[in-house]
Amino acid sequence: MQNAISNSSLWRPWTPITQQTNSMRIVEAQGNRVRDAEGNWYLDGISGVLNASCGHGHPRLIEAATLQFQQLVHYDPMVSSHDPAETLASRLAEILPGELSETCLLNSGSEATEAAIRIALQYWRNIGEDRNRVITFEAAYHGTTFLAQQLSGLPFTVSEWAPPFPIDHVVLPASPRAVRTEEGADALIAEFERALRSGPPAAAVMVEPLLGLGGCVVLPAGFLARLRELCDRHGALLILDEVFCGFGRTGRMFGFEHEGITPDIVTMSKGISGGYLPLAATTVTSAIKESFTREPVAQGLRYGHTTGGHAVASAVANAVLDVMADEKLVENSATQGATLLEGLRQLESSPLITDVRGLGLVVAIETDTSESAAAIATAAAQAGVMTRHERGVIRIAPPLTITTDDTVELLETIGTAVAVASAADR
Ligand SMILES: Cc1ncc(COP(=O)(O)O)c(C=O)c1O
């Protein structure tokens, strides 16, 4: 039957219904490139859904999935555990610092947020303290389950329903460019201090190491270390959302490593399985898990999903860690990212560009208007480079497998796209 509102029966998320027609269709992906239905190949400047960190069609990841499919697809996590999940949880405990050793495996970043908040709130009850207030950035994005969405104050995702517990949003006190300065850092930490002081004691502060969907805002050096210290002073748990930054995206295995801190809870998804299969993890300290042995919650965590920690997804995640080590992808992210950032910074002389910022292999180009960002992204796509833009910010986050030649191509194409958009703007 003919669909009255679009030429497709597929309801795509985050896309206005009236704009769902005539969209591009991606039919193939290999290495760092993707092909559309018309046969055009693109350099993938956005790693699929910001998750294809090992590139597309990696033979070792396909082999790991195939072998696991043949041996055991999955089994009820309530009845039994299985080797891929056990191995993954212990490998995460090895690569995460301090006492971060207890992992729940889930399917999506939103579920990881959901688990982190439920665990944090339940922890305070377990130890007999009445804390349920959560503090996040207004420009945060922690996902879109009902609870995760409540944490964001971003206009495009803000929830229409009241949250089940108090949430305070910290507004960036300056522009993304100004917030990176020493004064910006002081002003930002003062905002968090104010949020922690005002109102009842906070249960948790949840932040991303870099505000991904909130405009790729690079937080000032020293911010996370100072926030850790603030949380300790106020007794609040610090939750780091590594869904976007984790697994090498920022040039370190985890974004918080840039500051040498140890969070109380870490959420992960996207790069954990290289985007090959849905997977997420929430890792907490042993002290937090231990609190769940007490009455009345001695039955443990009352949260989980049928396919959480799916055996094939977990097997792929174990292979991702091997590939990352063998191909030195964290190191490549740092070196290629530095070249990319330095090259794109040359574009700041264009009147269309107001800021270029980044960390590792996530670089954002902020433009003067949403129209400029759209024009640059369109010109880049026509020249064979896929990027993503939202609210005037173009985001570039290629696979960590990007080569030096790919980086040169990216820089040349984006440079030409800015020139094309500038000429059209005159
Ligand atoms: C920082 C961050 N947290 C959480 C999420 C939600 O993850 P998912 O889309 O897998 O639910 C995202 C998704 O982009 C994210 O960037």
The ligand as an SDF file (V2000), in Angstrom:
LIG
                    3D

 16 16  0  0  0  0  0  0  0  0999 V2000
   27.5700   10.4940   25.1940 C   0  0  0  0  0  0  0  0  0  0  0  0
   26.4130    9.6250   24.8040 C   0  0  0  0  0  0  0  0  0  0  0  0
   25.7350    8.9860   25.7580 N   0  0  0  0  0  0  0  0  0  0  0  0
   24.7000    8.1770   25.4740 C   0  0  0  0  0  0  0  0  0  0  0  0
   24.2810    8.0130   24.1660 C   0  0  0  0  0  0  0  0  0  0  0  0
   23.1100    7.1310   23.8660 C   0  0  0  0  0  0  0  0  0  0  0  0
   23.5350    5.9770   23.2290 O   0  0  0  0  0  0  0  0  0  0  0  0
   22.4840    5.0950   22.3620 P   0  0  0  0  0  0  0  0  0  0  0  0
   22.1470    5.9150   21.1610 O   0  0  0  0  0  0  0  0  0  0  0  0
   23.2700    3.8610   22.0400 O   0  0  0  0  0  0  0  0  0  0  0  0
   21.3300    4.8210   23.2260 O   0  0  0  0  0  0  0  0  0  0  0  0
   24.9690    8.6620   23.1340 C   0  0  0  0  0  0  0  0  0  0  0  0
   24.5540    8.5010   21.7290 C   0  0  0  0  0  0  0  0  0  0  0  0
   24.9480    9.1890   20.8400 O   0  0  0  0  0  0  0  0  0  0  0  0
   26.0580    9.5020   23.4590 C   0  0  0  0  0  0  0  0  0  0  0  0
   26.7270   10.1680   22.5080 O   0  0  0  0  0  0  0  0  0  0  0  0
  1  2  1  0
  2  3  1  0
  2 15  2  0
  3  4  2  0
  4  5  1  0
  5  6  1  0
  5 12  2  0
  6  7  1  0
  7  8  1  0
  8  9  2  0
  8 10  1  0
  8 11  1  0
 12 13  1  0
 12 15  1  0
 13 14  2  0
 15 16  1  0
M  END
$$$$
